[in-house]
Amino acid sequence: MNMTVEQIADEALSLPSEARALLADRLVESLDPVEDGYIRQLWVTEALRRRDDVRHGRVKTISSEEGLVRVRQAVSR
């Protein structure tokens, strides 16, 4: 039986949360370590860029309280 990625995802999302977490762990562990290192480096580069943006005043920071308010508003829409 050939299932599409969408069908597999639908099936996986119907599992209990503990089973989904175990599946997610197995999928992440199955990734190519070389690719994983590349992805980690991309995230490091992004984190440093964001840090520098804050340090040089290119972005305005907000408090964690304000951030949570904004996330809750976005999620409730």
QUIVENVEN-V70648 format. One record per residue. N is the residue number from 1. RES is the residue in one small letter. PHI is phi in radians with two decimals (NA if undefined). OMEGA is omega in radians with two decimals (none if undefined). BURIAL is 1 if it has 16 or more other ideal C-beta (glycine too) atoms within 10 Angstrom, else 0. Layout:
# QUIVENVEN-V70648
n:N res:RES phi:PHI omega:OMEGA burial:BURIAL
n:N res:RES phi:PHI omega:OMEGA burial:BURIAL
This chain:
# QUIVENVEN-V70648
n:1 res:m phi:NA omega:3.11 burial:0
n:2 res:n phi:-1.70 omega:3.12 burial:0
n:3 res:m phi:-1.91 omega:3.05 burial:0
n:4 res:t phi:-1.39 omega:3.09 burial:0
n:5 res:v phi:-1.03 omega:3.13 burial:0
n:6 res:e phi:-1.10 omega:3.12 burial:0
n:7 res:q phi:-1.15 omega:3.11 burial:0
n:8 res:i phi:-1.11 omega:3.13 burial:0
n:9 res:a phi:-1.08 omega:3.12 burial:0
n:10 res:d phi:-1.05 omega:3.12 burial:0
n:11 res:e phi:-1.11 omega:-3.12 burial:0
n:12 res:a phi:-1.10 omega:-3.13 burial:0
n:13 res:l phi:-1.21 omega:3.11 burial:0
n:14 res:s phi:-1.50 omega:3.12 burial:0
n:15 res:l phi:-1.30 omega:3.02 burial:0
n:16 res:p phi:-1.08 omega:-3.03 burial:0
n:17 res:s phi:-1.02 omega:3.14 burial:0
n:18 res:e phi:-1.12 omega:3.12 burial:0
n:19 res:a phi:-1.16 omega:3.10 burial:0
n:20 res:r phi:-1.11 omega:3.13 burial:0
n:21 res:a phi:-1.12 omega:3.11 burial:0
n:22 res:l phi:-1.10 omega:3.11 burial:0
n:23 res:l phi:-1.11 omega:3.12 burial:0
n:24 res:a phi:-1.06 omega:3.10 burial:0
n:25 res:d phi:-1.05 omega:-3.13 burial:0
n:26 res:r phi:-1.13 omega:3.13 burial:0
n:27 res:l phi:-1.15 omega:3.13 burial:0
n:28 res:v phi:-1.11 omega:3.14 burial:0
n:29 res:e phi:-1.11 omega:-3.10 burial:0
n:30 res:s phi:-1.42 omega:-3.12 burial:0
n:31 res:l phi:-1.18 omega:3.13 burial:0
n:32 res:d phi:-1.12 omega:-3.11 burial:0
n:33 res:p phi:-1.03 omega:3.11 burial:0
n:34 res:v phi:-1.13 omega:3.11 burial:0
n:35 res:e phi:-1.13 omega:3.13 burial:0
n:36 res:d phi:-1.06 omega:3.11 burial:0
n:37 res:g phi:-1.10 omega:3.10 burial:0
n:38 res:y phi:-1.12 omega:3.14 burial:0
n:39 res:i phi:-1.13 omega:3.08 burial:0
n:40 res:r phi:-1.03 omega:3.14 burial:0
n:41 res:q phi:-1.12 omega:3.07 burial:0
n:42 res:l phi:-1.06 omega:3.13 burial:0
n:43 res:w phi:-1.18 omega:3.09 burial:0
n:44 res:v phi:-1.08 omega:3.12 burial:0
n:45 res:t phi:-1.05 omega:3.13 burial:0
n:46 res:e phi:-1.13 omega:3.13 burial:0
n:47 res:a phi:-1.08 omega:3.13 burial:0
n:48 res:l phi:-1.15 omega:3.10 burial:0
n:49 res:r phi:-1.07 omega:3.14 burial:0
n:50 res:r phi:-1.14 omega:3.09 burial:0
n:51 res:r phi:-1.02 omega:-3.13 burial:0
n:52 res:d phi:-1.12 omega:3.09 burial:0
n:53 res:d phi:-1.04 omega:3.12 burial:0
n:54 res:v phi:-1.19 omega:-3.10 burial:0
n:55 res:r phi:-1.07 omega:-3.11 burial:0
n:56 res:h phi:-1.68 omega:3.06 burial:0
n:57 res:g phi:1.27 omega:-3.13 burial:0
n:58 res:r phi:-1.37 omega:3.06 burial:0
n:59 res:v phi:-2.29 omega:3.12 burial:0
n:60 res:k phi:-1.75 omega:3.12 burial:0
n:61 res:t phi:-1.49 omega:3.06 burial:0
n:62 res:i phi:-2.28 omega:3.13 burial:0
n:63 res:s phi:-1.24 omega:3.10 burial:0
n:64 res:s phi:-1.09 omega:3.12 burial:0
n:65 res:e phi:-1.09 omega:3.11 burial:0
n:66 res:e phi:-1.13 omega:3.10 burial:0
n:67 res:g phi:-1.04 omega:3.12 burial:0
n:68 res:l phi:-1.14 omega:3.10 burial:0
n:69 res:v phi:-1.05 omega:-3.12 burial:0
n:70 res:r phi:-1.15 omega:3.11 burial:0
n:71 res:v phi:-1.11 omega:3.14 burial:0
n:72 res:r phi:-1.07 omega:3.10 burial:0
n:73 res:q phi:-1.12 omega:-3.13 burial:0
n:74 res:a phi:-1.16 omega:-3.11 burial:0
n:75 res:v phi:-1.26 omega:-3.07 burial:0
n:76 res:s phi:-1.38 omega:-3.12 burial:0
n:77 res:r phi:-1.28 omega:none burial:0
